[in-house]
Amino acid sequence: MQNHGQNERLSWGDTVFLHLEREGMPLNLASVCLFEGEISLEECIQFIQSKLPLLPRYLKRVVPAPLGLGLPSWQYDPQFEVRRHVREVTLKRGTYSELKAVAGKLFSQVMDRKHPLWDMTVVHGLQGRRTGMIFRLHHCLADGIAGVGLMHVLLDASPEAPRLPKRKFKLRVPPPHDPLTSLTAGVIDSYSDFAQRILSTIADLLSIGERGAMDGGKLLPTAELSQLLGEITTFTERLRFNVPYRGPQKFAWAEIPLTEVKAIRHTFGTSVNDVILALVTATIRRYLELHGDPVKGRLFRMMVPVNLRGKNSTTELGNRISLVPVTVPLDIRAPQKLLAAVHLRTEFLKQAHTAELVSLSANFIGMFPAGLQALIGPILSQLPITPFNLVCTNVPGPQYPLYLLGHKMLCWYPYVPVGGEMAVNCAILSYDGSVYFGFSGDVHAAPDLWRLEGFLKMSFAELREAAGIRSRRNQSARRRTVGVATAAPASNAAKIRIPIPLTDPSSAVRPARAPAPAAEEQKAPAMSA
């Protein structure tokens, strides 16, 4: 294996996630994946070893700068051992509820900073001869886009199992620099980062000015503009799950067909992301109403990450994101009106170049010395501050199946960390014709987190009905029953009532609905850019 640079500095954005993390409140990204067939631990270890030469960053640990003067660096772990990062568990009952419980337990644990900040847990014993994989990596290592890029490197697009090398992986660690050289390099790199931030800030200001001039003719009516500005500038009102994070965590998930999401988008002239945000808003409204919380006149503010990479830089490691505050009234019950309200607000935020302005503010914050950031980071994570009600991150994945050692990946449920006073968050990822939702939550803030699964499906059924779109599953069932391939009128479409269970499904022995059969998944069209 070739040696790569021994000292790579973390960016300021990556370092923030190190400083905000504290014991009991990990800041990791993760996903739970289901694969066809049974995959052994030894096969996984051999497979990961074969991929490590392509992933030098995953052989490195984070080393603080000497005396805290400068940014931390990535340095090869002299005690790297792949078995420390690839482990296995076996379920007792083999249910999906048990798998969710295992994932929630893992997501509650902070990773050891003495070693590279990633791991993979192979889950055996799932009913239906399936294998679960739980991938974790620290947020300082990658954001959601980079995490999807990592899966492209790890997994294959071909169902043919690759031939694995027989030689055992050996890491040749370059000798470390002496303390004086490391200190000098840290100071120089910090100065360089400071200068780069000043230049980046100037470039961002010029870009915002140019794009603002180009968009000068797209201003909203005064009444609408005043209303939206008022929503953005008002303080975030705490909801029932906006309480200090205590841990541990629970994890819940759901999935819906991407083809139907796109059909809704085309019917109402919005974007896929608008549909997703409307569904999350309706889901949270139902959850609040279940607990008797009033929603009339209340606002719901989502923190929506925005990718700042170019289209050809999806495999770039680290964090290249900005944040957009999407604020939506909670008391809009009509699905079509709710989607229109979300679309109006996201378009306004795009015209106002909000993502660029937030990135600009982050550049100013990044000019504070790294030592000061490390000191105040853990304190900030515990302050009673609620800038947003919930994180809602939506990442596009590949619209074709991926394989691990010839085993097809059936499902891909994403996870985003919780912390501070955002004790419930939501991650969304589209893969091979389906949209997967992962709900993460503090067990004290949302002990019945599993209810979000049913509420999401109810909200989706309502929006689909408003668009006059029949469920693909309902159409297939009707054809089998009647033997006729003609579609029913739109007025009769998707009249679905989903019962809400009165008990936690984690107590059930039977697994949740199995993933869609491979034949149906292969018919899903590719997602447009």
N, C-alpha and C positions, 0 to 999 in steps of 0.2 A: 504493500500500500504506500502511496506517495505521502510525503509529509506536506501538510498545509501550514500556513502561517501560525506560529505558536501563539502570538498575541493578537487577538482581534478585539477591538473595543465594542462594548455594547453601545447602542445609541441611547440618547436621553430617553426616548419613548419606551425602549425596552427596559431601561433601568427603573422607570417609574413602577412597573409591575413588581419588581423585586422589593422596592421600598414600601409599597402599600401592603404587601403580604405580612401576616403575623401568624403566630402559632394558633392553630385551630381555624384559621381563615385562609385556605390555600387559594392561589390565583392561577389555576391551571385551566387549559382548554382540554376537551376530551370528546370522545364519541364511543358509542356502544354499537357494535356491528354484529350482524348475524350472517353466518356462512353455511352453505349446504355441506352436509357430511360431517365426519369427525376428523379433526386435525389434532395431532399429538403435540405435546410440548416440545419434544426433541425436534420434530419437523419445523416448528416455528423458530426455535433457536437457530437451527442450521440456516433457515431462510433469512432471518434477520442478519445473521453474520455475513451472508452473501451480499446484502444490501449496504452494509456499513461503509465500505469504501466510497459509496456515492453520497454519504451523509456525514462528512467530517465534523460538522457542528454537533452532531449527536454523540460524539466521542469526547466532548469537551465539557468541563465544569465552569462555573462562574467563580472568578477569583477577584476579591475587592482590590482596589488600587491601594498601594502603600500609603498609610496614614490617612486614607480616605481622600487623597488629593487626586481627583480625576475620576473617570468612569471605570467601572469594573471591566474585566477582560475575559474572553473565552480562552481557556488553556486546556490542553489535553489532560485527561484524568490518568495519572500514572498507575492507578489501581483499577482501571476499567475492566469490568467483567460482565459479559452480556447476560449471564444468568441473574445478575442483580436487577436487571431491567425487564426480563421476560419471565413471568411467573404463571402459575396455574391455580385454579380453584375448581372444585367439583360441587355442583348443586345437589341438594338432598332430594328435592321433589321435581326439579327440572322445569319449573314454571317460569314464565316471563316475569311474574311479580317477584320471584326470588332473585332473578337476574337484576331487576331494578334495584332491589335492596342491596345486593353486592356492589352495584355501581355507585349508589348513594354513599355507601361506607368508604369506598375508595376515593370518591370526590371530596370527602371530608378531611382527607389526610394531606399534610404538607410533605413535599418531597425533600429528600436529603440533599442539601446544597454542596456536600462534599463530593458529589458525583454528578454526571450529566442529568439534566432535569427532564427525564421522560421515562415512561415505562409502558408495558403492554401485559395485560392479564388475559390468559386463555381460559375460557369458561367451558368446562365439560359438564355432561349430564343433562343437557337440554333435551326435552322431548322432541320427537320428530327427527332424530339423528342430525341435529344442528350443533354448530360450535359458535360460541360467543367470543368476541374480542373486545376488550375495553382498552382503548388507547388514551394515554394521558401525556401532555407536555406542558411545561410552564409557559405562561403568557409572555414571559420575556424572550422566549425562543421563537414564538410565531404568533400571528393573529389567525383569524379564521380562514382567510384566503390562503395563507402560507400552510396552514394545516391541511387544507384540501390538496395543495400542491405536494405535500409530503406523502399523502395517500397515493397520489399518482406515481410517485417513485417507488413506494413499497409494494403496491399491487400491480397486477398485469391486466392488460385489456384482452389477452388471449386466454381461452380456457385450457390451453395446453400447459401442463405443469412444467416449469423451467428445470433444467438440469443444474443441480446445486454442486458447488465445488466441494471436493473431499478434504482439502487442506483446511486446518483450523485457522481461524482469523487471529492475526497477531498485530498488535498496535505498537509501532515504534514511536516513542515519545521523545520529541526534541528536548534538549537540556534547557532548563528555565534560565531566564535572564537573572543577573545579579540584582540585589535590591536597589542599588543606586540607578542602574539602567532602567529598571521598571518604574522607579519614581519619576525619573526624568521623562520617560516616554509617556507616563500618565499625565503629567503636567502639560506636555506639548500637545497630546491628543485632546485634552480638555480645552486648551486654548483654541485648537483647530476647530473643535466642535462649536465653541462659542462664536468664532468668526463665521462659521458656516451658517449658524442660526441667524446671525445678523443679515447675511446675504440672502438667505431664504426668506426672511421677513420682508426685505425690500422687494424681492421678486414677487412674493404673494400680494403685497400692496399694489404693485403695478398690474398684476394679473386681475385682481379684483376690480381695479379702476377701469381697465380695458373692457372686461366682460360686462361691467355695469353700464358702460356707455353703449355697448352693443344691444343690451336688453332694455334700453330706455323706453321703448314703445310698448312694453308689456306690463305696465303698471295696473294694479287692480283698482276697482272703484274705491272711492274714499271710505265708504262705510265698511266694506269688507277688509280693506287694509287696516283700518283702525281696530276692528275686532281681532284680526290675527296678530297684530302687534301687541294688543292687550293680553292675549293668551300667552304669547312668548315671554313677555316681561313679568307676568305675575309669578309669585312664589309657588313652588310645587306644593300641593296639598297632600299630606300623608294619607295613604290608604292603609287598610288593616295589616298588610304585610310589610309596610315601611317602618320597621322597628329594628333596633340594633341586632346585627347578626350574632347568634350564639352558637349555632351548630349543634349536632351534626346535620347532614343534609339528606334530602330525599330526591329521587329522580323519577319523572314520569314522561311518557311519550305518546305521540299519536302520529298518524300519517293520512294524507289525502292525495288523490290523483292530480298530477301536474296538468294533465290535459284539460281537466275541468276547471282548474284555477285559470288557465290561459283562456278558456272559453268565456269565463266570467269577465276576465280582463278585456277581451275583445268586445263583448256585449255592451259594456258600460264605458269603454274608451279610457281605461285607466292603465296602470302598470301592474305587473305581477306583485311587486313589492307593496303597492297600495292595497291589493286584495289581502295579502298576508297581514298587514298592519290593521286592517279593518277586522279580520278574524280574531286577532289577538285582543283588540279592544272589546269586541263583543263577548269574548270568552271571560275576560276579567270582569266585565259588567255583570255577567251571570254569576260569577263567583262571589262578588260583593253582595248581590241581592240575595243569594242563598243564605248569607250570614246576617241578613237584615240591615245592611249598610245602605244609606240613601245615596242615590246617584244623580238626582236632579240638580242641575246647576253646577256639577263638579267636573273638573278637568282631569284627564289622564295623560301623563307625560312619559313618552317612551324615549330612551336613549338609543338611537339607531346609528351604528357604526357605518362609515362610508369608506370604501376602498380608495386610496390615493395612488395606487400603482398604475402603471400603464398596462395595456391589454396583454403585452408580451412579458410581463414581470410577475406572473402569478406564483412562480416558484421562489421568488425572493423571500429570504427569511427575515425574521424580525417583525416589527409592527409598523405598518404604513397605512394608518387609518386616521380619520377624523370622526367627529361625533355630530349628529344632527338631533335637536330636540323636537320631536313631533308631538304636538299637544292637541288632543282630540276631546270634545265633550263626551261625557260618559252616558248621557241620557238620550242619545239618538238610537231609537230602537229599530226603525225601518232599515233593513240591510242595505238597500240601494242608496238611501240618504246618508247612511254612515260611510259607505264607500266613497260617495261624492265628497263628503266632508274631509276624509283622509286625503283624497286626491288634491283637493283645493289647497290643503296645508302643505303637502309635500312639494307641490309646484311652486308655492310661495317661497318655501325655504330654498329651493333651487335657484329661483330668480334673485333671492337676497344673498346668494353665495354663502349660505350659513356654514357649510362644511369648511370653506376656505377661511372664514373668519375665526372659527373654532381652532383650526390648525394654526392660524396666526397667533392666537392667544397662547396656545401651547408652546410656540417658539419663545415667547416672552418668558413664560414660566421656566422653560428649559435653561434660561440664562443664569438661574440661581446656582450656586456652587453645588457639586454632587454631594459633598459632605452634609450640607444643610438639608438637601432633599432626603438623604438617608435618615437624618435625625427627625424630621417632621412627618415623614411618610407614615410610620406606624401610628402616630398620634392622629393624623388626619383620618385614617381608616376607622377610628373609633369615635369621632365627633358626631353629635346628633345633627347631621346635615343630610337633607334629602334633595339633591339636585334633580333627580328623576324618580319616577315611580318604579320603572322596570327597564331593563336592558332587553332590546329586541334586535338580534343580529341575524341577518338573512344572507346566506352564502350559497352561490350557485355551484353545484357539483357536476360531474360528468353525466351525460344522458345516455350512457351505455354501461353495461355491467362490467365490474372489475372482479378479478379473481386472485385468490391467494393459494398458491400451490395447486392450481386447477379447481379450487372450490369457489363457486360463485358467491359473491357478497349479495345477500338478499335485502338487507335493511341497513340503514346508516343513520342512527339517532345522535344528533349533536348535543353537546353540553357547553354552557357558558357559566363561569363562576358567579357566585353571589357573595355579597359582603357589604360592609357599612350598614346603611339603612335600606339597601335594595336587597331584601331577603328572599325575593322571588324574581327569577329572570327566565327568558325564553330564547332559545337558539333554533334557527330554522335552516335546513339544508335540503336542496333538491338533488335527487340522484335517480337515474334510470327510470324516469317517468313518474316518480312520486315525490311529494314534499313531506319531509320528516320534521316534526316538532319535538324539541326536548325541553321539558320544564324542570328547572332546578330550584330548590327551595329549602330554607331553614325549617327544621321539623317543628320548631316552636312558633314560627311566624305563619306556617301553612301546614298544619298536621294532616290535612286532607288534600294535599297537593294533587292526588290522583283524580280528583273531580274535574280538573282542568281538561283532562283527556275527553271526557264526555261532553263538556261544555264547548270545546273546540269543534267537535263533530256536529253538535246541534247548530252552532253558528254557521258552519260551512253548509249544512243542509238548507238553512234559511236563505243564505246568499245565493246558493245554486238555484233554489226555487224561484227567487226574485228574478234571476236571469233567464228563467225558462229552460234550464238545462237538466236533462235526465241523467241520473247516476248511471255510469257504465255498468256497475254491478246489478242495478235494478233492471236495466235493459236486458242483460244476459239472462237473468232469472225469468223475465217475462217471455223471452223467446223459448226457453226450455219448457215453460208451462203451456203457452198458447201455440207455439210453433209458427209464429208470424214474425217477420223481420221488420215490419213497419213500426215507426215511432209513434208514441201517443201524442196528443195535442199538448202544447206547452202549458195550458191551464191545469193539466193533471200531473204536471211533472214534479217528481221528488217530494211528494207529500209524506215526509218522514217524521216520525216521533221517536226520539231516542230516550228510553227510560234512564233515569239517573239512579244508580244503585245506592242503597241506604247504608251499605257497609263497605269498608275498605277492601278492594279486590285483592290486596296483597295476602289476605287470609285464605283466598281460594286455592284449590289444588290444581284445577284445570288451567292450562296456559291460555293466554290471550289469543285473539284471532291470528292464525298463521299468515305469513306473508303471501302476497299474490303469487300464483304459479308462474314459472319461468316463461311459459308461452305468452301470457298476457303482458309480462314486463317487456318482452322483446318488441311488442307492437307500439310501445310509447314513442312518439316522435321526439326528435332532438329539440332541446330548449333553444329559443332564439337568443341572440346576444342582447 
